[in-house]
Amino acid sequence: MKELKQFWQKYRFHFMAFLGILFVAGLSFQAGYLKGKTSSEDPMVIETMASASTPTITESLSADKQDSSITASSTQNTGDSSVAAAQTSECRFVGSKNSDKYHLPSCQWAKRIKPENLICFSSAEDAASKSYQPDKNCVK
């Protein structure tokens, strides 16, 4: 009994500090738990947007897969006639307003063109008439 009394006198402040921290932690946890149960806030929803580096174009292949036609489904109408044409006609070749090259729509470089810069060409002659050159990696 004497040893227990000496132990208590020596470590009572440590013991009381430990109990105080444990009590505060328990109260904090319980308060947070109760707040969460009664909270009527909607959960946070994080939506990811489509990558800006790929243009939004849809590709539909013909039944015999000889010919593919690309229709631009999302371009901004900035008053440029080539952008308006891209919205309504078939795209056999695509280019960028910021470049002088044109590509096949399936080319990796064509997929990097931003939708707002996408220009649609119905033929190689159409692209050449607008001073665009074929990309050597895509158009052979």
C-alpha positions, 0 to 999 in steps of 0.5 A, spaced: 500 500 500 505 504 501 508 503 494 502 504 491 501 511 495 508 513 492 507 511 485 501 515 485 504 521 488 510 521 483 505 520 477 499 523 478 500 529 474 502 525 468 496 520 469 491 526 470 494 529 464 493 523 460 486 522 462 484 530 460 487 529 453 483 522 453 477 526 455 477 532 450 479 527 444 472 523 446 468 529 447 471 532 440 469 525 436 462 525 439 461 532 437 463 531 430 459 524 430 453 528 432 454 534 427 455 529 422 448 525 423 444 531 424 447 535 418 443 535 412 448 538 407 448 535 400 455 531 399 460 534 395 460 532 388 467 532 384 466 532 376 471 531 371 471 535 365 473 532 358 481 533 357 482 540 353 487 537 349 482 532 345 477 535 340 470 533 341 469 529 334 465 523 333 467 518 328 462 513 324 465 508 320 461 505 314 459 498 314 465 496 309 470 500 313 473 503 307 471 510 308 470 514 315 467 520 316 468 525 321 463 530 324 465 536 328 460 536 334 463 541 338 466 547 335 465 555 337 462 559 332 466 565 332 464 567 325 469 564 321 466 560 315 471 554 316 468 553 323 461 553 321 463 548 315 466 544 320 459 543 324 455 542 318 459 538 313 463 531 313 471 532 315 476 528 311 481 532 314 482 537 320 487 543 321 488 548 326 487 555 326 494 556 329 497 552 324 498 551 317 498 543 317 492 539 316 491 532 318 487 525 318 482 526 324 485 519 326 492 522 327 495 523 334 496 530 332 489 532 330 487 529 336 491 535 340 487 540 337 483 544 341 475 544 339 475 552 338 481 551 334 479 546 329 478 547 322 474 542 318 476 540 310 472 536 306 478 534 301 486 535 300 484 540 295 480 544 300 485 544 305 490 546 299 486 552 297 486 555 304 494 555 304 494 548 309 500 543 307 499 536 309 502 533 315 508 528 313 506 524 319 499 523 318 497 524 310 501 520 306 
